[in-house]
Amino acid sequence: MSRLPTNTLIYDRDCELCRWAQGIIARWDRRRRIGYLAFQDPRFKDYFPDPDRSDPEGVWPDGEPPRAMLFIDCAGRVSAGMDAFRNLLPQLAGGRFLAVLFYLPGVPWLAMRLYEWLARNRYRLFGPTH
């Protein structure tokens, strides 16, 4: 498995909500600390040749669209869903402050439930890109 060269956000290019979120993050990332890679990009398999082995949380089940965005930091640590968002925030201008909010009692639980619900319903609520 190849290692990604920088902090990398992996997202679903076929999801309107995911592309919208990726665009907001890219504009917020004024220091260009984050790279972006779609699950559908052919290079994805270079980094994740065996998703079952590198996906203990079942983020991208076989034959289905991915269930969550991924964030791979410079050290190669992979986080998914709301944890991915929380871990990428410190890379963004002013993001460290917001990241702290996700550690307050009850916030991680609520944020995770909201993220999971949106992820499950993203195509129904926001539609696919094509």
N, C-alpha and C positions, 0 to 999 in steps of 0.2 A: 504494500500500500504506500503510495507517495504521500509526502507530507505537504499540506497547504503552506504557501509561503508567508502568510500574514494572518492576522485575525480575519476570519472569514465567516460571513453570514450565508447560510445555504437556505434557499427559499423555494417555494413552488411557483414557477413562472406561469403556470396555467390558472392561477387563482388571482382574481382581481384584488381581493383584500391583501394578499401577500405581496403583490407587485406595488400596491399603494403604500404598504408599510415599508417595503424595501426602498421606495423612492423617498419617503420621509427621512428614513435613517441615512440614506446617501446624501441628502441635502444638509442634514444636521452634522454629518461627519466632515466638518470643514478642514480638519487636519489630515484627512484621507488615511485613517488608521485601519479601516475595515475594507476587505475585499468582498466581492459578491459572486456567488455561483448558484445557478438554478439547478434543482434536482434533475431537470431534463437536459442539462448541458452534457454533451458527450464526455467532457473531461471529468464529470462526476464519478464515473466508474474507475478512473485512475486513482482517485482518493478513497473510494469505498468499493473495492472489487467484490466483496462478499458482504452485502448489507446485513444478512442474518447474523454474522459473526460480530460485526461492529455496531450492532443496533440492539442492545439488551432491552431497551424500552419499547421496542416494536413501533418505532416512529414511521417507518415506511414498509408496511406489510406487502408481501408479494402480490402483484397485480392490482394494487390500490394506489391512489395518490398518497403522498407523504402526509402524516398526521400532524407534523409540527416542523417549525423552522429549527435549524441547527446553528450553533455558533461554535466555531473551533478557534480557541485562542492561540497565541503565538507558541505556547508550550505544548500544543496539540491536545488539550483537554476539550472534550466534546460535551456540550450541554444542549438540551432540547426544550422547545416550547417556551414557557414563561421563564424558566431558568436561563435559556439562551438570551432572551431579552434583558434580563437582569444582569447577566454577565457581560453583555456588549455595551450597556449604558456607560460604564466608566471610560470607554474609549471616545465618547462624544462630549462636546463642549457642554459643561454643566451637568453632565450625566451622572457624575459621582453622587451628587446630592439626591437625584431621583432614585438611584440604585439603593441608597440607604433606606428609602421609604419601603422598598420591597422586603426589608428585614424586620419591619415593625410587627408586633404580634397580630396575628390574624390576616395581615395583608398577603403573605405568600399563599395561604390557603385560598383566599378569595380570588386572588389574581390567577392562580392555577385553574380554578374551576371555571372562571370566565374565559380564559384562554382555551381550555379544552372544549367548552361549548362552542365558541366561535370557530375553532379549528374543525370540529365535526360538522358544522353547519355552513361553512364558508362558501361552498358552491351554491347552496340553496339560497343563502341570504345575499350574496354579492355576485354570484355567477362566475362561470369560467371566462378566460380571456378570449377564447375562440368560439 
